[in-house]
Amino acid sequence: MFENKSVAYYTLGCRLNFAESSTLAARLEQLGFKRVKSGAPEGGADLLVVNTCAVTEQATAKCRQQIRKLIRENPRAFVLVTGCYAQIEPKELADSIGGIDLIVGSEFKGENLTALLGDLTKRAEAEVVTTRFQEIHTFHASCSADDRTRHFLKVQDGCNYFCTYCTIPMARGGSRNPRIEELVKQAEGVVAQGGKEIVLTGVNIGDFGRSTGETFFDLCRALDQVEGVERYRIGSIEPNLLTDELLQWIAGEAQRFAPHFHIPLQAGSDEVLRLMRRRYDTALFRRKIELVKTLLPDAFIGVDVMAGMRGETAELFEQSYRFLESLPVSQLHPFTYSERTGTKALEIKPIIPVRERHERTARLVELSEKKLRDFYTSQMGTTRRVLWEQPSAGRPMHGFTENYIRVEAPYEASLINQCTEVVLGHRLGESSQGLVIL
């Protein structure tokens, strides 16, 4: 039906979105679509797919900007918009941007999405296919399969936490997951395609098993048995769900799980954590970080932190900054608080001026850069296994160690998608984020 039809994609937001876009692309390819770049000759693509993000106001603004640009570049395209923004604010999208044909919410963006395309005839106004977030129940299996060594395997979706600043439960519904046996088969499929590294991703992956009666630890142990996977990385996991049992297993019995953790903190102040309705305090967070470093001294630890949350006074931010400064973590991922419609945080006072929010974020970025430099320095002269990736044209070969250090070396075709042991050497320059081989 869609033979000789072309499709262009644009994905914004998290790894989960990219995994879902990749799965949709594979499905459309099976139906006959040929992938092209946006704005290709002869008027661009026949179908334009935009997978949106709504984590901040800046994210939604960028979505609108990109959709308008893509419509200009592809004037005859049938325009499909899906993702979190499409779920949360479909009317805003439909009213503010002319030329969108189909807006699809979270419950319908899986296997049945292609049936909604019809014959790709442009529509007078956008058709909205969505539902209330309480009615989002389907788990849409996804795994990225782009031209890269690393694959992102979606193991869980949705969230039941309802933190006061966050719209994710409204965008993706409640926590749910497939059975372990299904994910093991997907991991085996990655191996069959030649993939060597799998990142376990989701919205709240530590909550895995809520819909099947299993546990995240059960999942990790099962995946560890899949032959041919060089290593797994655990995506972002809540500190209260990162169990001591799992950490001890990774440090001891696990064969394929990398010493690399991404643990959201959001605030280093117990008062702000309470305002956010997070499910831990700073004492628990510090204990988890220290346990990781005790069991796995060379582990890479990334930490999410928010600046300028409503109620975060200057004194509370300084408290948070000092707490972060004292933690033995490798890198921070700072972001600026943004008001989101429908969240409980809108009831909190005082409101932090936007300029001050950005100033706080800038301080956290500086602290992160120092911590990353210190971590890289601590790894000088150590021997690590690097999985080499295909570089962009004209760039040196690069890859990542098990503890997530980016390494560069002269290009050697035979090493792409292979693991080799290297001794880590000097930094490539003041602005570089990588090391080289000694």
Summary of the structure (lengths in Angstrom):
residues: 438
radius of gyration: 22.2
end to end distance: 55.3
largest distance: 63.4
contacts: 1454
relative contact order: 0.08
helix: 37%
strand: 21%
